[in-house]
């Protein structure tokens, strides 16, 4: 019995130790007391093939773990080993299932693969820079590993690692851009780091394929570039502390994604003509399209955003 | 002896068949229900359960102890969350009903379904409890029930081993009962799970999972309210048509 208790204790500790943080960028903003240079080197560290995926849904990811499995008893070590073996098998099945879900989600890209394959990071970044003239910075695009491009003075480096996702109804594209801005010194200091997500306005026509592939995929390419530029612009605005919370507490915001209501918990940072910018609970920035909603249980904000909310028909749940 | 054996097997099969309860299939709300001024609907809720981390599949006591210990930081965080707006669902339902032209009242007291007499019928889509006494008590023709059974997070287990990541959870059922005959005029099972796509292990605040919980909560509220919101479908279509991807 004593051995069994020790084995269970080990098992519990093993499970607890498995609770590590996920590997995504944490929100950092140390810009406040540092003067901004006039130039930014926009770099991309990723591979030459653009990261383009179908948006997966893991809501029903659950594996049959063998609920009726019997563990050999007799010795605590044997029991512990058999439970850990079971855990390894289940974890492996979970990863395989997860991978299968992503592969299935990627099927949505099949009709567009030819156009996606023609996109490159350099082309995307160069395109985005042309749309960022309002940011007040001179951007120079370079590959992170390209040592031939160097700026004079104390230029900062903006490292952008975007992943693009097409939604499963083929109606919209989403970019999730990990942005890191750091000083170009011998020991670079991270000035800003965050993940910025921007979702495009939904296409509501009958033929998304025709829409995206017309003019040799011009719409797919241009929208991807616009989303990338928007994500960099939002990151710059955030770094410069140009956002302030318009609400005092977290709220659940709703918007439409894949023809259904989708939700995000966070705080409202900005309301534009056709979109909301939210600080998510992780500190990320999320820009979502908004549409009019006549839902009777919609509650407009009571503070300074109230009039805008009423005009734009933004539904916000408390 | 042979007859005895056959009778025993037949009896066992009959008992097993009787025990296997068939889950109630969803029932759509009739298009002409809303706006019918002859009907009067009482809207009631069962007691909303506390937010919790549910660990189905951790079947034995030791399995459950291990699973609860492994998820203790999430359990602790769950206590800090609130189910925003859940108590207001019945008011929202009554408002929607009244706006459609069907009279409704909110029944303030929590409904204790287990305290109602059992009811059985050979007819399809009938309730398992007898709600008819509420017709006289509240002066209503129909009862709209929101019965939330579990809210918080769910993580499936196979004995000691988790077979899923934790997910936001909102489960239960919502239904509309005709108090003349205990038949469902609308029935919607609720079993909403919302996952975190990019990693959930973020103690102590669990922002990804917290977001998933509120996603499940709002999805559940939407699924309960949507059939009684006669404008939603039209409004959404009209709104979407005003927005092109351009």
Interface residues (C-beta under 8 A of the other chain):
Chain A: X8 X11 X12 X15 X16 X18 X19 X20 X21 X22 X23 X24 X56 X57 X58 X59 X60 X61 X62 X63 X64 X65 X66 X67 X69 X71 X83 X86 X87 X90 X94 X171 X172 X200 X201 X202 X203 X204 X205 X211 X219 X223 X252 X254 X256 X261 X262 X263 X264 X265 X266 X274 X280 X281 X282 X283 X289 X291 X292 X293 X294 X295 X296 X297 X313 X317 X318
Chain B: X57 X59 X62 X65 X66 X69 X70 X72 X73 X84 X85 X92 X95 X96 X99 X156 X157 X158 X159 X160 X161 X162 X163 X164 X165 X167 X193 X194 X195 X196 X197 X198 X199 X200 X201 X202 X203 X205 X207 X208 X210 X211 X214 X215 X217 X218 X219 X222 X225 X229 X231 X232 X235 X236 X238 X239 X240 X241 X242 X243 X244 X245 X246
